[in-house]
Amino acid sequence: MSQPSVILATASYDHTIRFWEAKSGRCYRTLQHPDSQVNRLEITPDKQYIAAAGNPHIRLFEVNSNSTQPVMSYDSHTNNVMAVGFQCDGNWMYSGSEDGTVKIWDLRAPGCQREYESRAAVNTVVLHPNQTELISGDQNGNIRVWDLTANSCSCELVPEVDTAVRSLTVMWDGSLVVAANNHGTCYVWRLLRGTQTMTNFEPLHKLQAHDGYILKCLLSPEYCDPQRYLATASSDHTVKIWNVDGFTLEKTLTGHTKWVWDCVFSVDGAYLITASSDTSARLWSMATGEFIRVYQGHHKATVCCALHDGAEPPQP
């Protein structure tokens, strides 16, 4: 099989993962995931594998294969895995779960290498671009920075007491972090480097983005610069695009008919993929705010999507 240059995958409550031709909308591969729903999908930096975060396992599948079996299963969480991601070289994976833990896994070795206790169900985890800090958000409203060098929690924030943090996103250059919650609010902080390596949060903005839940917030990637956007996906069926300069509303993406659970930018920030309870995923033009393609094939809510249309990192 030749490696597709654009890898687009979605997962659904119908217990399948589907791979799509981004341009045509054709589904070319379906993986069964029988033992749980998939909460999150993430593609490795080298485009070789896709991680599916389920309950309570994380399964790693080959992207460029006809095999229906995972190549690896990561098994020490005890509840829904809500977050998964990779270090930039693809050497290790991080995860966050409703079991209250954040874990780090060496992809080349079995078992979990490190574990951090959040003491509440973890909904979201992001890796700081410095590759040495993880930031987690939980059901009780806590945001914690885990310093991987010191192996400890270096910072704790509670933007709104007892309001679940649903999604976190960090600007590609490490300058901003955004937390979105169940009240439709985004909190924005500037990230400042202290005298130590510890990251300091300076409050910058509070954005009332939606009336419903925000299920995903996402800052635009490096190659979108100098434009910088924040996308917020909501239970109100819309995705809103905000200009980071002043947090003014640029566009509202309308077309989904149920909750929008996930979104991901193309590598240049020109397109956005969204996943919705209406069973579809959609491809949107950031220039027009219109949808270009609908990916239809799942039979139940489509709750997560993953896209990798960038170049593979150079091999060492």
Disulfide bonds with the S-S distance in Angstrom:
none
